[in-house]
Amino acid sequence: MVGSPALTRILPLVVAATSLVIACKGRGGLPPETPPAIKGPDGKEYLLLDRGRYKGFYDQWGRLDHIEYDSNGDGKADHIAHHQGEKSPRSLDIDEDFDGRMDRWEEYDPTGRLVKVGVSRKHSGTPDLWITPGPGDLPARKEYDDNDDLRVDRAEILERGLLVRVELDTEGDGKPDRWQDWHTGRLGAEDLDTNGDGRPDRRLVYNEKGRLLKMEPLKGE
């Protein structure tokens, strides 16, 4: 597992984004001064407010689009806060190991509340783990892409940070076909979809040592 705070207690990095807004004097709109126009890597034209390591990019109407921050001074942005015209960022991209590729992504709702964190466990530049926060900044749901097909292969549901259920997609079709019960701290039972209709039709029951006790059909099947 990755040694990221997101995997135990979710610590949003929106503080960095707030610092960017202050440095660029952003309020969701362009400051009084008129910055020069440049063309970004995406081909769009922006008004650039350069504050050294902080750079604010505004659209042609003077609305704050995004802010880039070079925290280690290597000439490459390792924090990008996407504002979409708002004072608070809607998402934040972070290069935590300064290798030029983003490896953490944070999403926020309009009130500034953190709603999801993405992590690149393989440092590939794309997320393969998404974490949804719950009460107390503890993870409530973790979604894994284990085979790099950009689909969720495994989802873990947690209560107060403890694993209670696992959903697995063993067919690679984007739909779970195995549902595991972990409420007791171990695998107690597993429901299976054996006919591909998206609904469980068989149940496996395990003892406290993880040995299969019985397999039974579910009602209605």
C-alpha positions, 0 to 999 in steps of 0.5 A, spaced: 500 500 500 502 507 498 504 511 504 499 516 503 495 520 508 489 519 504 489 511 505 488 512 513 486 519 514 484 523 508 488 530 509 486 535 503 491 539 500 486 545 499 490 549 504 496 550 498 490 552 493 488 557 498 495 560 498 495 560 491 489 564 491 492 569 496 499 570 492 495 571 485 490 576 489 484 572 486 477 572 488 474 568 482 476 574 478 482 578 475 485 583 479 485 590 477 492 590 474 492 587 466 496 581 465 499 579 459 496 574 454 499 568 453 497 561 449 497 555 454 499 548 452 491 546 451 491 551 446 487 556 449 489 564 450 490 566 458 491 572 461 497 570 466 498 573 472 506 571 474 508 571 481 514 567 481 513 560 483 505 562 483 502 563 476 494 565 475 491 564 469 485 568 467 480 567 461 479 573 456 473 575 461 478 576 467 475 569 470 480 565 474 481 559 471 487 555 474 493 557 478 500 553 478 505 553 484 512 551 483 513 549 490 520 546 490 523 552 485 525 547 479 521 550 474 515 545 473 508 546 477 507 541 482 500 544 484 495 546 479 488 548 482 482 549 478 478 554 479 473 555 473 471 562 475 470 561 482 474 563 488 475 556 491 478 551 487 474 545 484 479 540 484 487 540 485 492 536 482 499 535 486 505 532 484 508 529 490 514 526 488 516 532 483 517 527 477 513 531 473 507 527 473 501 528 477 500 523 483 494 526 487 488 529 485 482 532 489 475 534 488 471 539 491 464 541 491 461 548 490 462 549 498 469 547 498 468 540 501 473 535 499 469 529 496 474 525 493 481 523 492 485 520 487 492 517 488 496 514 483 499 508 486 504 506 481 506 513 479 504 512 472 500 519 472 493 517 472 489 515 478 488 507 480 485 509 487 479 513 488 478 515 496 471 518 498 471 521 505 466 520 510 465 522 518 472 524 521 476 525 515 476 517 515 475 514 508 468 511 507 469 508 500 476 506 496 475 504 489 481 500 486 483 499 478 488 494 479 489 492 472 490 499 469 483 498 464 481 505 467 475 501 471 474 499 478 476 492 479 475 492 487 471 497 491 472 497 499 466 500 503 468 502 510 465 504 517 469 509 522 475 507 517 474 499 518 472 495 512 465 492 512 464 490 505 468 489 498 465 489 491 469 485 486 469 485 478 472 479 476 469 479 469 472 486 467 465 489 465 465 494 469 460 491 474 461 487 481 459 480 481 462 478 488 460 482 494 464 480 500 461 481 508 467 483 512 463 486 518 466 481 523 473 483 521 474 477 517 471 474 511 464 471 513 460 471 507 460 472 499 455 473 494 456 471 487 453 473 481 454 466 477 449 468 471 451 475 469 445 478 470 448 483 475 444 480 481 447 475 486 444 468 486 449 464 490 452 465 497 458 462 500 459 462 508 465 461 511 467 459 518 472 464 523 478 460 520 476 462 513 474 455 511 468 454 506 462 452 510 457 451 505 454 454 499 447 456 498 442 459 493 439 466 494 432 466 495 428 468 488 434 464 484 
